[in-house]
Amino acid sequence: MSQPPRSFFPTSDIDHAVAGLGAGVVAVLCMHPLDLLKVKLQVATTPPKGGIGRNIWRSLTDIKHEGGWKGLYRGVVPNIAGNASSWGLYFLLYNYLKRHGTGNDPNNKLSAGKYLMYSAEASAVTAIVTNPIWVVKVRMFTTRPDDPHSYRGLWHGLSTIARTDGVRGLWRGTSLALVGVSNGAIQFMAYEEMKRWGFERKKRQFAKEGKPYTAADDKLSNTSYTLMSGASKLFALSTTYPYQVIRSRIQNNATTHLYPTIPACIKRTFAEEGFKGFFRGLGTNFVRVLPGTCVTFVVYENLAWLFRTSAAKGWSFGH
């Protein structure tokens, strides 16, 4: 059995967790205004006017006019907390499951079904643990700073929800988040299969040229990671988007009387907006999510590779 690669932090699982944390922070800082706009469009009930590009520009301009540049980054703290903790926890669990699934032997290959199962398990735990942060994020995104009911920050939002709605309020929409596990599972299954194909192709090329394949070579190009992550996310998002709209609507504090339950939300949305209502903000979501996903995966893969190569050179942190 081949020895597993050395880790920079005490375990390789922590390597991947830190890489995920870093990727989540960078992605939020780059894409937050579009993420804010996506949620606003999801909870809106009036049809957007004009094309996607014009609608995005007009909406962002309106947000800036109302709240200044600071308004474009309203809710950035819970968004960073949510994304960083979600990606960090997800990659920690996902790589732990993959490592044990291969018997800690990197030469053992997992099937597409195993990738799907491990990704779903990691996504489910991550969704449950981080749901309170997403509830605060949605409510901060959908209120103005001068609203007397708006949250001043992450902790204020968490404590206010717990006090007014009870602890159960912090997990509002969790069942839909668990439905959304399918999104991440489908994405990672497709991404892992494409990445495996890319590495096998690279190794065959090295063998053909008679070159040794080292830890430093265990990396694809950033262009490859961008195309693979974008294609896998596009495939997953287009099949699972409606649950995100429903989740945003029932988590939005201003519309809880309209959408008190998941069945009521589905029924009202379809009755008033038709099938298209379940895909509100999809165009904006594509614009926001695809670049954000690509940034996340490129940063994650580069950080994970940096930790692997540093460990191979004998460098470590916290051992």
C-alpha positions as CSV (number, residue, x, y, z in Angstrom):
1,M,0.0,0.0,0.0
2,S,1.3,3.4,-0.9
3,Q,2.0,5.8,1.9
4,P,-0.4,8.8,2.0
5,P,1.2,12.2,1.3
6,R,2.6,14.1,4.2
7,S,0.6,17.0,5.6
8,F,1.6,20.5,6.4
9,F,-0.8,20.8,9.4
10,P,-1.2,17.9,11.9
11,T,-3.4,16.0,9.4
12,S,-4.2,16.2,5.7
13,D,-7.8,16.8,6.6
14,I,-6.8,20.0,8.4
15,D,-4.8,21.0,5.3
16,H,-7.9,20.8,3.2
17,A,-10.0,22.6,5.8
18,V,-7.6,25.5,5.9
19,A,-7.5,25.6,2.1
20,G,-11.3,25.7,2.1
21,L,-11.4,28.5,4.7
22,G,-9.1,30.6,2.6
23,A,-11.0,29.9,-0.6
24,G,-14.3,30.8,1.1
25,V,-13.0,34.2,2.3
26,V,-11.4,35.1,-1.0
27,A,-14.6,34.2,-2.9
28,V,-16.9,36.3,-0.7
29,L,-14.6,39.4,-0.9
30,C,-14.7,39.1,-4.7
31,M,-18.3,38.3,-5.2
32,H,-20.3,39.7,-2.3
33,P,-22.3,42.4,-4.1
34,L,-23.6,39.9,-6.6
35,D,-24.5,37.5,-3.8
36,L,-26.4,40.3,-2.1
37,L,-28.3,41.0,-5.3
38,K,-29.0,37.3,-5.9
39,V,-30.8,37.0,-2.6
40,K,-32.8,40.2,-3.1
41,L,-34.0,38.9,-6.5
42,Q,-34.9,35.5,-5.0
43,V,-37.2,37.1,-2.4
44,A,-38.7,39.7,-4.7
45,T,-42.2,38.9,-6.0
46,T,-42.4,41.4,-8.9
47,P,-41.0,40.4,-12.3
48,P,-37.6,41.9,-13.2
49,K,-37.5,44.4,-16.1
50,G,-35.0,44.3,-18.9
51,G,-32.2,41.9,-19.7
52,I,-30.0,40.2,-17.2
53,G,-27.0,42.5,-17.6
54,R,-29.1,45.7,-17.5
55,N,-31.1,44.4,-14.5
56,I,-27.9,43.5,-12.6
57,W,-26.4,46.9,-13.2
58,R,-29.5,48.9,-12.3
59,S,-30.1,46.9,-9.1
60,L,-26.5,47.3,-8.0
61,T,-26.7,51.0,-8.7
62,D,-29.9,51.3,-6.6
63,I,-28.3,49.5,-3.7
64,K,-25.3,51.8,-3.9
65,H,-27.6,54.9,-4.1
66,E,-29.5,53.8,-1.0
67,G,-26.6,52.6,1.1
68,G,-23.4,53.9,-0.5
69,W,-20.5,51.6,-1.2
70,K,-21.0,50.2,2.3
71,G,-24.4,49.1,1.2
72,L,-22.9,46.8,-1.4
73,Y,-21.1,44.9,1.4
74,R,-24.0,44.8,3.8
75,G,-24.0,41.4,5.5
76,V,-20.4,40.7,4.5
77,V,-19.4,39.4,7.9
78,P,-22.0,36.7,8.1
79,N,-21.4,35.9,4.5
80,I,-17.7,35.4,5.2
81,A,-18.4,33.5,8.3
82,G,-20.9,31.3,6.5
83,N,-18.8,30.7,3.4
84,A,-15.5,30.2,5.2
85,S,-16.9,27.9,7.8
86,S,-19.0,26.0,5.3
87,W,-16.1,25.4,2.9
88,G,-13.7,24.7,5.7
89,L,-16.0,22.2,7.4
90,Y,-17.1,20.7,4.1
91,F,-13.5,20.0,2.9
92,L,-12.5,18.7,6.3
93,L,-15.3,16.1,6.4
94,Y,-15.2,15.3,2.6
95,N,-11.5,14.6,2.6
96,Y,-11.8,12.6,5.8
97,L,-14.5,10.4,4.2
98,K,-12.5,10.0,1.0
99,R,-9.3,9.1,2.9
100,H,-11.1,6.4,4.9
101,G,-13.0,5.3,1.8
102,T,-9.7,4.5,0.0
103,G,-8.2,2.8,3.1
104,N,-5.7,5.7,3.3
105,D,-4.1,4.5,0.1
106,P,-4.0,7.3,-2.5
107,N,-3.8,4.7,-5.3
108,N,-7.2,3.3,-4.5
109,K,-9.7,5.0,-6.8
110,L,-13.3,5.8,-5.7
111,S,-16.3,5.3,-7.9
112,A,-18.6,8.2,-9.0
113,G,-21.2,6.8,-6.6
114,K,-18.7,7.0,-3.7
115,Y,-17.9,10.6,-4.5
116,L,-21.7,11.4,-4.6
117,M,-22.3,9.7,-1.2
118,Y,-19.3,11.3,0.6
119,S,-20.1,14.7,-0.8
120,A,-23.7,14.4,0.3
121,E,-22.8,13.3,3.8
122,A,-20.3,16.2,4.2
123,S,-22.8,18.6,2.7
124,A,-25.6,17.5,5.1
125,V,-23.5,18.0,8.2
126,T,-22.2,21.3,7.0
127,A,-25.7,22.5,6.1
128,I,-27.1,21.7,9.6
129,V,-24.1,23.3,11.5
130,T,-24.0,26.5,9.5
131,N,-27.8,27.1,8.9
132,P,-28.1,29.8,11.6
133,I,-25.4,31.9,9.8
134,W,-27.3,31.7,6.6
135,V,-30.6,32.8,8.2
136,V,-28.9,35.9,9.5
137,K,-27.3,36.5,6.1
138,V,-30.6,36.4,4.2
139,R,-32.3,38.7,6.7
140,M,-29.4,41.2,6.6
141,F,-29.4,41.1,2.8
142,T,-33.2,41.8,2.6
143,T,-33.4,44.7,5.1
144,R,-32.0,48.2,4.9
145,P,-29.5,49.5,7.5
146,D,-32.0,52.1,8.7
147,D,-34.7,49.5,9.3
148,P,-35.4,49.4,13.1
149,H,-35.7,45.6,12.7
150,S,-32.4,45.1,10.9
151,Y,-29.5,43.3,12.4
152,R,-26.3,45.2,13.3
153,G,-24.1,42.2,12.8
154,L,-23.8,38.4,13.0
155,W,-24.0,38.0,16.7
156,H,-26.8,40.5,17.0
157,G,-28.7,38.6,14.4
158,L,-28.2,35.2,16.0
159,S,-29.1,36.5,19.5
160,T,-32.2,38.4,18.2
161,I,-33.5,35.3,16.3
162,A,-33.0,33.1,19.3
163,R,-34.8,35.6,21.6
164,T,-37.8,36.4,19.3
165,D,-38.2,33.1,17.3
166,G,-36.7,30.7,19.7
167,V,-33.7,28.4,19.0
168,R,-35.8,26.7,16.3
169,G,-35.8,29.9,14.4
170,L,-32.0,29.6,13.9
171,W,-32.6,26.4,11.9
172,R,-35.5,27.8,9.8
173,G,-35.1,26.4,6.2
174,T,-32.8,23.5,7.3
175,S,-34.9,20.9,5.6
176,L,-34.5,22.8,2.3
177,A,-30.8,23.1,3.0
178,L,-30.7,19.3,3.2
179,V,-32.5,19.1,-0.1
180,G,-29.8,21.4,-1.4
181,V,-27.2,18.7,-0.4
182,S,-28.0,17.2,-3.8
183,N,-26.5,20.4,-5.5
184,G,-23.1,20.0,-3.9
185,A,-23.1,16.2,-4.3
186,I,-23.9,16.4,-8.0
187,Q,-21.3,19.1,-8.4
188,F,-18.5,17.3,-6.6
189,M,-19.2,14.0,-8.4
190,A,-18.9,15.7,-11.8
191,Y,-15.9,17.7,-10.6
192,E,-14.0,14.7,-9.2
193,E,-14.6,12.7,-12.3
194,M,-13.3,15.5,-14.6
195,K,-10.3,16.1,-12.3
196,R,-9.5,12.4,-12.3
197,W,-9.6,12.4,-16.0
198,G,-7.3,15.4,-16.1
199,F,-4.7,13.8,-13.7
200,E,-4.7,10.5,-15.6
201,R,-4.1,12.4,-18.9
202,K,-1.3,14.3,-17.3
203,K,0.4,11.2,-15.9
204,R,0.1,9.4,-19.3
205,Q,1.8,12.4,-20.9
206,F,4.6,12.3,-18.3
207,A,5.1,8.6,-18.8
208,K,5.1,9.1,-22.6
209,E,7.9,11.7,-22.3
210,G,9.8,9.6,-19.7
211,K,9.5,12.3,-17.0
212,P,9.2,11.4,-13.2
213,Y,5.9,12.5,-11.7
214,T,6.5,14.2,-8.3
215,A,4.3,15.9,-5.7
216,A,5.1,19.3,-7.3
217,D,3.5,18.0,-10.6
218,D,0.3,16.8,-8.8
219,K,-1.6,19.9,-10.0
220,L,-3.6,20.9,-13.0
221,S,-3.6,24.3,-14.6
222,N,-5.7,27.0,-13.2
223,T,-7.6,27.1,-16.5
224,S,-8.4,23.4,-16.1
225,Y,-9.7,24.0,-12.6
226,T,-11.7,27.0,-13.8
227,L,-13.4,25.0,-16.6
228,M,-14.0,21.9,-14.5
229,S,-15.5,23.8,-11.5
230,G,-17.6,26.0,-13.8
231,A,-19.0,23.1,-15.8
232,S,-19.8,21.0,-12.8
233,K,-21.5,23.9,-11.0
234,L,-23.5,24.8,-14.0
235,F,-24.8,21.2,-14.3
236,A,-25.6,21.0,-10.6
237,L,-27.2,24.4,-10.2
238,S,-29.5,24.1,-13.2
239,T,-31.0,20.9,-11.7
240,T,-31.4,22.1,-8.1
241,Y,-32.1,25.8,-8.2
242,P,-35.8,26.0,-7.2
243,Y,-35.0,24.9,-3.6
244,Q,-32.8,28.0,-3.2
245,V,-35.6,30.3,-4.1
246,I,-38.0,28.6,-1.6
247,R,-35.4,28.6,1.1
248,S,-34.6,32.3,0.7
249,R,-38.3,33.1,0.8
250,I,-39.1,31.2,4.0
251,Q,-36.0,32.6,5.7
252,N,-36.8,36.2,4.8
253,N,-38.3,37.8,7.9
254,A,-40.5,40.2,5.9
255,T,-42.4,37.5,4.1
256,T,-42.8,34.8,6.8
257,H,-46.6,35.6,6.8
258,L,-46.7,34.9,3.1
259,Y,-44.6,31.8,3.2
260,P,-45.0,30.2,6.6
261,T,-44.2,26.7,5.5
262,I,-42.5,25.0,2.6
263,P,-45.8,23.6,1.0
264,A,-47.4,27.1,1.4
265,C,-44.4,28.7,-0.3
266,I,-44.4,26.3,-3.2
267,K,-48.2,26.7,-3.7
268,R,-48.2,30.5,-3.5
269,T,-45.1,30.9,-5.7
270,F,-46.6,28.7,-8.4
271,A,-50.1,30.3,-8.2
272,E,-48.8,33.9,-8.4
273,E,-45.7,33.5,-10.6
274,G,-46.0,30.2,-12.4
275,F,-43.1,27.8,-13.0
276,K,-40.7,30.7,-13.7
277,G,-41.1,31.9,-10.1
278,F,-39.0,29.0,-8.9
279,F,-36.1,30.2,-11.1
280,R,-36.1,33.9,-10.0
281,G,-32.6,35.3,-10.0
282,L,-31.2,32.3,-11.9
283,G,-29.5,34.5,-14.5
284,T,-27.9,36.6,-11.7
285,N,-27.1,33.5,-9.8
286,F,-25.2,32.1,-12.9
287,V,-23.3,35.4,-13.2
288,R,-22.5,35.4,-9.5
289,V,-22.1,31.7,-8.7
290,L,-20.0,30.6,-11.7
291,P,-17.2,33.2,-11.1
292,G,-17.5,32.6,-7.4
293,T,-17.2,28.9,-7.8
294,C,-14.3,29.1,-10.1
295,V,-12.5,31.5,-7.7
296,T,-13.2,29.2,-4.7
297,F,-11.9,26.1,-6.4
298,V,-8.9,27.7,-8.0
299,V,-7.9,29.2,-4.6
300,Y,-8.6,25.9,-2.8
301,E,-6.7,23.7,-5.2
302,N,-3.7,26.1,-5.1
303,L,-3.7,26.3,-1.3
304,A,-4.1,22.5,-1.0
305,W,-1.2,22.0,-3.5
306,L,0.9,24.5,-1.6
307,F,0.4,22.6,1.6
308,R,1.2,19.2,-0.1
309,T,4.4,20.5,-1.7
310,S,5.5,22.3,1.5
311,A,5.0,19.1,3.5
312,A,6.9,17.1,0.9
313,K,9.9,19.4,1.5
314,G,9.7,18.7,5.2
315,W,7.9,21.9,6.2
316,S,5.1,21.7,8.7
317,F,2.9,23.7,11.0
318,G,1.8,22.6,14.5
319,H,3.2,19.0,14.3
